[in-house]
């Protein structure tokens, strides 16, 4: 890291302590929905039910036109602004925009971290999650999948692997807040995931970028894979792309479409020792190599190699989340995206 970069990092970390409790001035804030498509259904039976106690029966005819594939976005624009483009935060599978808003142990999330540094932030619930809503099953979407409590513990490199949730064993130096009340708080954020919705999700992200304009996108896990695919379709809408442990890749044959988008990949600890995540990172690095072979730039950060050990898959929720966010902030500033 350059002396300038080290100074920037120290400044960012300092701001996360002394200034964290200071009031934030907003120029404006709000929310909206974008995207979506209309689907017409017919031949479905009318349903009658009692909506609430003390009410009267209600008849719902599901036949007709349904809006599906819409996406919810919430934004906050600080005053003054220091980011030279809007900053978007895209979550991963089985999660919503809450990923970025707070941590399981109640600390401010990356949304507030970047807002306090002068970025206009946009937090979204991807299609079929949270406030974006879903669609009729199985007429429009396939039945959703649900995660039991042990799944993230064992799959997100928090515990030591299969069976570790029962014993509450964690990886050495693990940074995720694993106290029972904190992990319970995390499981409250976990929602259902529908399959076969990628086209709707990608279309909604494009609609969001078209509305807001060229942006910096920070995307996690499944969101990282989708962000690569969105960027291949509309690279002109990306000022930079930060991929936090992307769980998939874009189209290798179209890697050249990403050559003009500055990109950063960030991975936490114990990746190479994990039989699943080691393959995922190997595939991501091969995809990044294809982008670089086409003339692009993808910077690959392995946190333990930078002296930052213990991070789980949920980097933005780990105890050292501000330290990781500061690394991203430093990279964005070095790209001339922060003034």
N, C-alpha and C positions, 0 to 999 in steps of 0.2 A: 504494500500500500504506500502511496506517496505521502510526503509530509502534509501536503494539503488535504489529502484524503483522510489521514489520521486525525488532523485537526477538525475536519468536518464531522467525523464520527464522534469525537469527544464532545463537540458542541451539541450534536444531536442527543447523545446520552445525557448530557447535562440538562438540556431542555426537558428531558423526560422525567427529571426529578424536581428541580427547583421551580420550574414554570408549569408543571403539570396541573397544579391546583388553581392556576390563574384563570379568570374568566376568558371565554372565547367570544370574539365579536363576529357575528354573521351578517353578511350582506343580504342573504336570502336563504331560505330552505323550503323544502316541500317534497312532494312525491307525485308519481304518475305511473300509468301503465302504458306499455308500448307493445307493438306486434300483435300477433293473433291471426286466426283465420276462422272462417265460418264453415261449419259442417252441418248438413241437414240430415236428420234422422226421421224415419217413418216406420210404421208397423210395430211400434213398441206399445205395450199395455199401459193404460192409465193407472196411476197409483193413488190410493187414498190413505191418508194417515192423520194422526192427531199431532200437530206441530208442538204444542205446549200444553201443560196441565191447565185445565179450565178454558181451553180454546174450543174450537169446533173443528170437525174433520175438514181436511183440505185435499182437494183433488189436483194432482200434478200430471199434466199430459207432457211426456218427454219428447213427443214428436214435434219437429220444427227445426229452426236454425239455432245452433249452439256456437257461442264464441269459445274457442280453445286456443292454446298456444300463446296467450298474452303473458307479459312479464311485468312485475312490480319493480319500481326503482324509487329509492329515497336519496335525496341529495342535500348537501350542506355546502354553502359557498362562504368562505371566511372573508373578512376584511381586515387587513389587505390580503391580496392573493400573492403568493410567491411561486407557486407551481405555474409553469408556462402552458399547461394543458390540464383539462379535467383528469382526475385520477379515479379509475373504476376498480372495484373490488369484487371479484367473481369467486364464488364458493365452490366446494366440491360435492361429491355424491352424498346423499342421505343428509345433507345439511342445507342451511339457508343463509341469508345475509347476516344472521346473528353471529356467524363465524368471525366476522370482522368487528363486531360492535363491543364485545366484552369477552373476558376470559372466564373460565369456570370458577376461579377463585375471586372474581369481582374486580379485577384490574381493568383499566381502559384498554380497548382493543386497538387494532391498527387503524380503524376508521378515525378514532380520535387522535392517534399518533400523527397521522398525516394531515389531518385537519389543522392541528395546532402548528404545523410547520407551513401552513399557508396553501395547502392544496384544496381545491374544490373536489369533494369526495362524493362518489356515487356508489351506493350499496344496493345490490339487487337480490331478489329471490328468483332463481331461475325458473323457467317454465315448469309447471307441475309441482312447485315447492312453495311453502309458506303462503304469502299473500298473493302470489301469482295464480293460485288455484289450479285444479286439475281438470279432468274431463270424465265422461261416463265410461265405465268399465263393464264389459269388454268392447262396447260398441265403438269407442274412439281410441282409448288407450288400453294397453295390456294391463292386467292386474299388477299392483305395485308390490315391491319387495320391502320387507321390514327387517331391521337389524335388532337382534337381542343385545342386551347390555354388554356381554362379554366380547362381542365382535370387534368394536373399536379398540378395546384394551389389548386384544391379542393381535389385531391386524395393523394397527397404526403405530407399531413399535413403541408401545408404552410398557406392556408386560413382556415377559421373557418368551412368549410364544403360546402355543396351544395348551390350554389348561391353566394358564397363569392367572386368569381372572379369579378362579376359585380360591387360589392361594394368595392372591394379591401381590404376587412377586413382580418386580419391575426390573427393567434393564439397569445396569450399574450407571449411576449418575443421571438417571432419567430426569428430564426437566418438566415433564407434564405434571400439573397439580393433581396428584393421585389420592389425596385424602378422601375418605368415603363421601363426605358432603360435597366435595368439589367434583369428583367423578360423577356423582348423581346429578349435579347441576349440568354437566356436559351431556349426559344421556337425555336430559329433558329437551335438548336442542335437536336431537336426532329425529329425522322425519322419514316418511316413506319415499321411495324412489321408484319412478315408473320407467319401464324400458321402452325402447322404440321411439323416444321423443327427441332424439338429437336434431332432427331437421327443424322441429319447432323451436328448440332452444337456440340453435344457430341463427335462425331467422329473426328471433326476438333480440338477440345480442346485436345483430346488424342494424335492426330498427333503432335500438338504443343509441348506437354510435352515430347513426345518421341524424338522430335528433340532437344529440349533444355536441357532436363534432369530433375531430381527431383527438384521441385520448391516450393517456398512459393506462395500461391495463395490468393489474396484478391479479393473477389467477391461481387458484389452488387445486391440486389433485385432478379430479375429473374436469374441473373448470379450466385447468391448464391445457388439457387435450383439446377441449372445445375452443379455447382461445386461439390455439395454433390453427385450427380449421377455419375459424372466423377470419383470422388474419390472412390466410391464403385466399379467401374469397374477396376481402376488401382491405388490402394492405395500406391503402391511403388513409384509412381511418385510425391507424395506430401510430402514435408518436414513440412508444416504447412498449415492450412486453416483458413482464416479470413473471416467471413461472416458478411457483412454489411447489416443489415435488410434483411435477406434472405426471398424471397417471396414464398417459397415452400420448399419441403423436398425431401429426397431420399426415397429409399425403406426400410420401417420399418423392414421387414423380413430379410434384409441384413445389419442391423445396425452394426453387429459385424465386418464387413469389414472395418469400420472406426476406430476401437479401437486403432490403432497404429499411427493415424494422430492427432497431437495436434490441437485443434480447439478453436476458439474464436468467439463468437457472440456479435455484438454491435447493440444496438437499441437506437434511439433518444427519443424525448419527445412526450407526448400526445398519446402514443400507446394504452394504456388501455382505453382511452376515445373514441377511434375511432372504430366504429363497424366492420370495415374490418380488420384493422391492428391488433386489439386485438386478433382476431381469427387466423390470420396468425402467430403471435408470439406464441400463445398458441400451435399451431400445431408444430412449430419449437422447442419449449421447450419440447414437448412430444417426438419428434424425438431425440433431444439431450439426453433426459433421457434414451431412448432405447440404444443409443450409450454408455452411461455411465454404464448402466446395463450389457453391454457386455464387460466392462473393459476399455472403452475409457474415454477421458477427453474432455469436452466441457465447456469452461468458458463463462459465460453469463454476459455481461456488460450492465446495464441499465444506460445510461448517467446521467439522472437526479438524480439517487441515488448516483452517484459519484460527485455530485455538478456541473454538466455540463448541464444546462437546455436549452430548446428552440429549440433543433435540429429537423429538418424536416427529411423526408425520404432521402433527398439528402445530407447526412452528409458531403460528400467530397466537397460540394459547399457552405455550410453554412459559415457564417462569422467567426466562430470559427473552421474551418476545420483543421487548423494546430494543434489545441489543441486535436482534436479527432485523427488525424494522429499520434501525439506524444504518445497517449495512446496505439495505435497499435504497434508503434515502441518499446515502453517500454516492451510490452508483448513479441514481437519477440526476443528482447535482453535477456529477462529473460529465454526464451527457448533455449538459446545458439546459436541462429541463426545470431547473429551480434557480430562482434569482434572490 
